[in-house]
Amino acid sequence: MKKILAMALTGAMAVSAFSATAFAEGNPVDLNVTTTFAGEDGNAQNFKDAVAAWEEETGNTVNDASATSDETFKTRVVTDFETGADPDVLFFFNGADANPFIEAGKVVSIDEIREVYPDYASNMDDNRIAGSLVDGKKYAVPVNGFWEGLFVNSEVLEAAGVEVPGTDYTVDQFKADCEKIKAAGYTPIAAALGNIPHYWWEFAIFNHTGPEKHLTVPESVDDEIGQAWVSGMEDIKELYEAGYFPENTLSATDDETFAMFMDGKAAFLIDGSWKVGGIVGACQSDPEDASTLDQEKLDKFTVSYVPGTDARKATDLIGGLSMGYYISRAAWEDPDRQAAAVDFVSYMTSDEMVAKFAQHTASALKVTPEVDENEFNSLQIKAMAMVAESTSITGAVQDIFNGECRVPTFDGMPKIVTGEVSAADAVAEGLALYAEQ
């Protein structure tokens, strides 16, 4: 049965009449394309299938130079531009990694392309497309992104007499639920604070900053944002002191606490959209064979919203669209390649294709695509529904506040929650290191 599921983060708007083959009128060309859809990337096969279909439809040929995304790949892309081996189309990061070839004028902005092809990326919500850190212009047309949310073991909640969190879930309700879960003999929160406190760090701060201020790194521990960070760390300390984390949360690994969650010993788990695959795999007798899925076990899991506050609604998510398709200046200045490159990106970012690639993650589509529920498992469908009711998506401030400056609050989380180091001192130390960078 088909059902409309929202993977875009905005309401439905008029469907674009943009045709994926509108520009394939030039001579057949060999198009040089580089992406990260390779290796173990979950969309590697989707990309191969889409390329084959586009080649069949247009008569063009794709020279695929895709590779697994890592630092070597990033260096290779930048070097290719520097040495004149520019790809015609590139699927790449839209942050600082793209600065060198944007500064060199090696890629074409979406606005410039629209001067010739007005319908280019017209199915996208421009507000969801990231601007360049170089000049603020938008260059990369996104496909799929990520989100972070609250995974739930509903079997544990049922045993404790707790309802699955909804769109208006608050921190006070969460604390009350944790108390019930603890009293019923279960661990409320599956988290290894001594190993990976990242998600709790992020949302604890987000609950005090809100979407408008979250991506601002404090100038001082004493300013408004600095105090929000301190309050967030103190909130985690409060949950720790209440006994809501595993007894060994300071020494356990993330894998161990995840196993607690999967084994029905813990109720809640904050993680990213990529964890959907991890949970599904853990519900298969053979993680590599989807046919071995224990559907009854998978149905015990769902994903909902991290409890919110007055500053942040529960439906305000952490997430983003960190990559997209670029068209190079070299391809743009060749008439045949220009037409083929625009057509290829338009095909790969059509509503139908984005629905296939994004699945249960985020996208920038204006219109909710129609998808076949039979193509997705129950947790993926629940994730799509969760994203559909989100009210905003904000990037992770830890991606800005990175490197050594995170050590005092990330690695130092055990000292913070046990009171060995004050939250204010830990945050101040991190900010001092950030200033030095």
C-alpha positions as CSV (number, residue, x, y, z in Angstrom):
1,M,0.0,0.0,0.0
2,K,1.3,3.4,-0.9
3,K,1.2,6.2,1.6
4,I,2.6,9.7,1.4
5,L,5.4,10.0,3.8
6,A,7.3,13.2,4.6
7,M,11.0,13.1,4.1
8,A,11.2,16.8,3.4
9,L,11.3,19.2,6.4
10,T,8.7,21.6,5.0
11,G,5.0,21.5,4.1
12,A,3.8,20.3,0.8
13,M,3.9,22.8,-2.1
14,A,3.0,22.7,-5.7
15,V,4.8,19.9,-7.6
16,S,7.5,21.1,-9.9
17,A,6.9,20.3,-13.5
18,F,10.6,20.2,-14.1
19,S,11.6,17.4,-16.5
20,A,14.7,15.4,-15.7
21,T,15.4,15.2,-19.5
22,A,14.6,18.7,-20.4
23,F,18.1,19.6,-21.3
24,A,19.4,16.4,-23.0
25,E,19.2,17.9,-26.5
26,G,22.9,18.3,-27.2
27,N,25.4,15.7,-28.6
28,P,26.0,12.6,-26.5
29,V,29.0,13.2,-24.2
30,D,31.2,11.4,-21.8
31,L,30.5,13.0,-18.4
32,N,33.1,12.8,-15.7
33,V,31.3,12.3,-12.4
34,T,32.8,12.0,-8.9
35,T,30.8,11.1,-5.8
36,T,31.0,9.4,-2.5
37,F,28.5,6.7,-3.5
38,A,31.0,3.9,-3.4
39,G,32.3,1.1,-1.1
40,E,30.0,0.5,1.8
41,D,27.9,3.6,1.3
42,G,24.3,2.5,1.6
43,N,23.4,4.3,-1.7
44,A,26.2,2.9,-3.8
45,Q,24.0,0.5,-5.6
46,N,21.2,3.1,-6.0
47,F,23.7,5.4,-7.6
48,K,24.9,2.7,-10.0
49,D,21.3,1.9,-11.0
50,A,20.4,5.6,-11.5
51,V,23.5,6.2,-13.6
52,A,22.6,3.2,-15.8
53,A,19.1,4.5,-16.2
54,W,20.2,8.0,-17.1
55,E,22.7,6.7,-19.6
56,E,20.0,4.6,-21.3
57,E,17.6,7.6,-21.3
58,T,20.0,10.2,-22.7
59,G,22.6,8.3,-24.7
60,N,25.3,10.0,-22.6
61,T,28.0,8.1,-20.8
62,V,29.2,8.6,-17.2
63,N,32.9,8.1,-16.3
64,D,32.4,7.3,-12.7
65,A,35.3,8.2,-10.4
66,S,33.4,7.7,-7.2
67,A,35.2,6.7,-4.0
68,T,34.7,6.2,-0.3
69,S,34.6,9.4,1.6
70,D,37.7,9.9,3.7
71,E,40.5,12.5,4.0
72,T,42.3,10.9,1.1
73,F,39.2,11.4,-1.1
74,K,38.9,15.0,0.0
75,T,42.5,15.7,-0.8
76,R,42.1,14.0,-4.2
77,V,39.2,16.2,-5.2
78,V,40.9,19.4,-4.2
79,T,44.1,18.3,-6.1
80,D,42.1,17.4,-9.2
81,F,40.8,21.0,-9.4
82,E,44.2,22.4,-8.8
83,T,45.8,20.3,-11.6
84,G,43.1,20.9,-14.2
85,A,41.5,17.5,-13.8
86,D,38.2,19.0,-12.9
87,P,35.2,16.6,-12.8
88,D,32.1,17.8,-14.7
89,V,29.8,16.9,-11.8
90,L,30.9,16.4,-8.2
91,F,28.9,15.2,-5.2
92,F,30.9,16.6,-2.3
93,F,30.7,18.4,1.1
94,N,29.3,21.9,1.3
95,G,31.4,23.1,4.3
96,A,35.0,24.1,4.7
97,D,36.3,21.2,2.6
98,A,34.8,22.9,-0.5
99,N,36.5,26.3,0.2
100,P,39.6,25.8,-2.0
101,F,37.7,25.1,-5.3
102,I,35.0,27.6,-4.6
103,E,37.6,30.3,-3.9
104,A,39.3,29.4,-7.1
105,G,36.0,29.9,-9.0
106,K,36.0,26.2,-10.2
107,V,32.3,25.5,-9.6
108,V,29.1,27.3,-10.7
109,S,26.5,28.7,-8.2
110,I,22.9,27.5,-8.4
111,D,21.8,31.1,-9.1
112,E,24.1,31.4,-12.1
113,I,22.8,28.1,-13.5
114,R,19.2,29.3,-13.0
115,E,20.0,32.3,-15.3
116,V,20.1,29.8,-18.1
117,Y,17.9,27.0,-16.7
118,P,15.3,28.7,-14.5
119,D,13.9,25.4,-13.3
120,Y,17.2,24.0,-12.0
121,A,16.7,22.6,-8.5
122,S,13.2,24.2,-8.4
123,N,11.9,21.2,-6.5
124,M,14.1,22.2,-3.6
125,D,13.4,24.5,-0.7
126,D,16.2,27.0,-1.1
127,N,16.2,27.7,2.7
128,R,17.3,24.1,3.2
129,I,20.3,24.4,0.8
130,A,23.5,25.3,2.6
131,G,25.4,28.4,1.6
132,S,29.1,28.4,1.0
133,L,31.4,29.5,3.8
134,V,33.4,31.5,1.2
135,D,30.7,33.8,-0.2
136,G,27.4,32.6,1.1
137,K,26.2,31.6,-2.3
138,K,24.6,28.2,-2.8
139,Y,26.5,25.8,-5.1
140,A,25.6,22.2,-4.1
141,V,22.1,20.7,-4.7
142,P,21.5,18.3,-1.8
143,V,20.1,14.8,-1.8
144,N,20.0,13.3,1.6
145,G,21.1,14.4,5.1
146,F,21.0,13.2,8.7
147,W,19.0,13.7,11.8
148,E,19.4,12.8,15.5
149,G,16.6,11.6,17.6
150,L,15.4,9.6,20.6
151,F,15.3,5.9,19.9
152,V,12.9,4.0,22.1
153,N,12.5,0.4,23.3
154,S,8.7,0.3,23.6
155,E,8.8,-3.0,25.3
156,V,10.6,-1.5,28.3
157,L,8.3,1.5,28.3
158,E,5.3,-0.8,28.4
159,A,6.7,-2.8,31.3
160,A,7.2,0.4,33.2
161,G,3.8,1.9,32.4
162,V,5.3,4.7,30.3
163,E,3.9,6.0,27.0
164,V,6.1,6.5,23.9
165,P,7.1,10.2,23.8
166,G,5.2,12.5,21.4
167,T,5.7,15.8,19.7
168,D,5.2,17.8,22.9
169,Y,7.6,15.8,25.1
170,T,9.2,17.9,27.8
171,V,12.3,17.5,30.0
172,D,10.0,17.4,33.1
173,Q,8.0,14.5,31.5
174,F,11.2,12.8,30.6
175,K,12.5,12.9,34.2
176,A,9.2,11.6,35.5
177,D,9.3,8.7,32.9
178,C,12.9,7.9,33.8
179,E,11.9,7.6,37.5
180,K,9.1,5.1,36.6
181,I,11.5,3.1,34.4
182,K,14.1,3.0,37.1
183,A,11.5,1.9,39.7
184,A,10.5,-0.9,37.4
185,G,14.0,-2.3,37.4
186,Y,15.3,-1.0,34.1
187,T,17.9,1.6,33.0
188,P,16.2,4.7,31.7
189,I,19.1,5.9,29.4
190,A,21.5,3.8,27.3
191,A,24.6,6.0,27.1
192,A,28.3,5.6,27.7
193,L,29.2,9.0,29.2
194,G,32.9,8.0,29.5
195,N,33.0,6.9,25.8
196,I,30.6,8.8,23.6
197,P,28.7,11.6,25.4
198,H,28.3,13.5,22.1
199,Y,24.6,13.3,21.6
200,W,23.7,14.2,25.2
201,W,26.2,17.1,25.1
202,E,24.6,18.4,21.9
203,F,21.0,18.2,23.0
204,A,21.6,19.4,26.5
205,I,23.1,22.6,25.1
206,F,20.4,22.8,22.4
207,N,17.7,22.8,25.1
208,H,19.1,26.1,26.4
209,T,20.1,27.8,23.2
210,G,17.3,26.9,20.8
211,P,17.5,26.8,17.0
212,E,18.3,30.5,16.5
213,K,21.3,30.6,18.8
214,H,22.6,27.0,18.8
215,L,25.3,27.4,16.2
216,T,26.9,30.2,18.1
217,V,30.1,29.3,19.9
218,P,30.4,31.3,23.2
219,E,33.0,34.1,23.4
220,S,33.2,33.5,27.1
221,V,31.8,31.1,29.7
222,D,30.1,34.2,31.3
223,D,28.1,35.3,28.2
224,E,24.6,34.2,27.4
225,I,25.6,31.2,25.2
226,G,28.4,30.3,27.6
227,Q,26.0,30.0,30.5
228,A,23.7,27.9,28.3
229,W,26.5,25.5,27.7
230,V,27.2,25.3,31.5
231,S,23.5,24.7,32.2
232,G,23.5,21.9,29.6
233,M,26.4,20.1,31.3
234,E,24.7,20.6,34.7
235,D,21.6,19.0,33.3
236,I,23.5,15.8,32.3
237,K,25.1,15.8,35.8
238,E,21.6,15.9,37.3
239,L,20.4,12.9,35.3
240,Y,23.6,11.1,36.3
241,E,23.1,11.8,40.0
242,A,19.5,10.6,39.7
243,G,20.7,7.2,38.5
244,Y,19.2,7.3,35.0
245,F,22.3,6.2,33.2
246,P,23.8,2.6,33.4
247,E,25.7,1.9,36.5
248,N,28.9,1.6,34.5
249,T,28.2,4.5,32.2
250,L,31.6,6.1,33.0
251,S,33.5,2.9,32.0
252,A,31.2,1.2,29.5
253,T,31.7,1.4,25.7
254,D,29.0,2.7,23.3
255,D,28.6,-0.8,22.0
256,E,27.9,-2.2,25.4
257,T,25.2,0.4,26.2
258,F,23.7,-0.1,22.8
259,A,23.5,-3.9,23.6
260,M,21.6,-3.0,26.8
261,F,19.1,-1.1,24.7
262,M,18.7,-3.9,22.2
263,D,18.4,-6.5,24.9
264,G,15.5,-4.8,26.6
265,K,17.5,-3.5,29.6
266,A,17.4,0.2,28.8
267,A,14.6,2.4,27.4
268,F,16.0,5.4,25.6
269,L,18.9,6.0,23.3
270,I,19.9,9.3,21.5
271,D,21.7,8.7,18.2
272,G,21.6,9.6,14.6
273,S,19.6,8.4,11.5
274,W,22.5,6.0,10.7
275,K,21.5,4.0,13.9
276,V,18.3,2.8,12.1
277,G,20.5,0.5,10.1
278,G,22.3,-0.7,13.3
279,I,19.1,-1.5,15.0
280,V,17.7,-3.3,12.0
281,G,20.9,-5.3,11.7
282,A,20.8,-6.3,15.3
283,C,17.3,-7.7,14.7
284,Q,18.6,-10.0,12.0
285,S,20.1,-13.4,12.8
286,D,22.6,-12.6,10.0
287,P,23.4,-8.8,10.0
288,E,24.3,-9.1,6.3
289,D,21.1,-10.9,5.2
290,A,17.9,-8.8,5.3
291,S,15.8,-12.0,4.9
292,T,16.8,-13.1,8.4
293,L,15.0,-10.1,10.0
294,D,13.0,-10.8,13.1
295,Q,10.1,-8.5,12.4
296,E,8.5,-9.0,15.8
297,K,11.7,-7.9,17.5
298,L,12.1,-4.8,15.2
299,D,8.6,-3.7,15.9
300,K,9.5,-3.2,19.6
301,F,11.7,-0.2,18.6
302,T,10.7,3.2,17.4
303,V,12.2,6.7,17.2
304,S,10.7,9.9,18.6
305,Y,11.8,13.3,19.9
306,V,14.4,14.3,22.4
307,P,12.6,16.1,25.3
308,G,12.4,19.8,24.8
309,T,12.2,23.0,26.9
310,D,10.9,26.5,26.5
311,A,13.9,27.4,24.4
312,R,13.6,24.3,22.1
313,K,10.6,22.3,21.0
314,A,11.0,18.6,21.1
315,T,10.3,18.6,17.4
316,D,13.3,20.8,16.8
317,L,15.9,18.4,15.5
318,I,19.7,18.3,15.2
319,G,20.6,17.4,11.6
320,G,21.6,18.7,8.3
321,L,22.3,18.4,4.6
322,S,26.1,18.4,4.5
323,M,26.7,17.3,0.9
324,G,25.3,18.0,-2.6
325,Y,25.9,18.0,-6.4
326,Y,28.2,20.7,-7.9
327,I,28.7,21.5,-11.5
328,S,32.2,22.6,-12.4
329,R,33.1,25.8,-14.3
330,A,34.9,23.6,-16.9
331,A,31.7,21.7,-17.7
332,W,29.6,24.9,-17.7
333,E,31.7,26.6,-20.3
334,D,31.3,23.6,-22.7
335,P,27.8,23.8,-24.4
336,D,27.4,20.0,-24.7
337,R,28.8,19.2,-21.3
338,Q,26.8,22.1,-19.8
339,A,23.5,20.6,-20.9
340,A,24.5,17.1,-19.9
341,A,25.7,18.1,-16.5
342,V,22.6,20.1,-15.7
343,D,20.4,17.2,-16.9
344,F,22.4,14.7,-14.8
345,V,22.1,16.7,-11.6
346,S,18.4,17.4,-12.3
347,Y,17.8,13.6,-12.7
348,M,19.8,12.7,-9.6
349,T,18.0,15.3,-7.5
350,S,14.5,14.7,-8.8
351,D,11.7,14.1,-6.2
352,E,11.7,10.4,-7.1
353,M,15.4,10.0,-6.8
354,V,15.8,11.9,-3.6
355,A,13.0,9.7,-2.1
356,K,15.1,6.6,-3.0
357,F,18.4,8.0,-1.6
358,A,17.1,9.9,1.4
359,Q,14.6,7.2,2.6
360,H,14.2,7.9,6.4
361,T,16.8,10.8,6.5
362,A,16.4,14.5,5.8
363,S,16.0,16.2,2.4
364,A,15.4,19.7,1.0
365,L,12.4,18.8,-1.1
366,K,9.5,21.1,-1.2
367,V,7.0,18.4,-2.0
368,T,6.4,15.1,-0.1
369,P,7.1,12.3,-2.5
370,E,4.9,9.2,-2.7
371,V,6.7,6.1,-1.7
372,D,5.8,2.5,-1.4
373,E,5.8,1.4,2.2
374,N,6.6,-2.1,1.2
375,E,10.1,-1.0,0.2
376,F,10.9,0.0,3.8
377,N,11.0,-1.7,7.2
378,S,8.9,-0.7,10.1
379,L,11.6,1.4,11.8
380,Q,12.3,3.3,8.6
381,I,8.6,4.1,8.2
382,K,8.5,5.3,11.9
383,A,11.5,7.5,11.2
384,M,9.9,9.1,8.2
385,A,6.8,9.9,10.2
386,M,9.0,11.4,12.9
387,V,10.9,13.7,10.5
388,A,7.6,14.7,8.9
389,E,6.4,16.3,12.1
390,S,9.6,18.1,12.9
391,T,9.5,21.9,13.1
392,S,13.1,22.7,12.4
393,I,16.5,21.2,11.7
394,T,19.7,22.7,13.1
395,G,23.3,21.7,12.5
396,A,25.5,20.3,15.3
397,V,27.5,22.9,17.1
398,Q,30.1,20.2,18.0
399,D,31.0,20.2,14.3
400,I,32.1,23.8,14.7
401,F,33.5,23.4,18.1
402,N,35.9,20.6,17.1
403,G,39.3,19.3,17.9
404,E,41.1,19.7,21.2
405,C,38.6,22.2,22.5
406,R,36.0,19.5,23.0
407,V,38.3,17.4,25.2
408,P,37.4,19.1,28.5
409,T,33.7,18.4,28.1
410,F,33.7,15.3,25.9
411,D,36.6,13.3,27.5
412,G,36.0,15.2,30.7
413,M,32.3,14.3,31.0
414,P,33.0,11.7,33.8
415,K,34.7,14.4,35.9
416,I,31.8,16.8,35.3
417,V,29.0,14.5,36.3
418,T,30.9,13.3,39.4
419,G,31.7,16.8,40.5
420,E,35.4,16.5,40.3
421,V,35.4,19.4,37.8
422,S,32.7,22.1,37.7
423,A,30.8,22.4,34.5
424,A,31.8,26.1,34.3
425,D,35.5,25.3,34.5
426,A,35.2,22.5,31.9
427,V,33.4,24.8,29.5
428,A,35.8,27.7,30.1
429,E,38.8,25.4,29.4
430,G,37.3,24.3,26.1
431,L,36.5,27.8,25.1
432,A,40.1,28.9,25.8
433,L,41.4,26.1,23.6
434,Y,38.9,27.1,20.9
435,A,40.2,30.7,21.1
436,E,43.7,29.5,20.6
437,Q,42.8,27.7,17.4
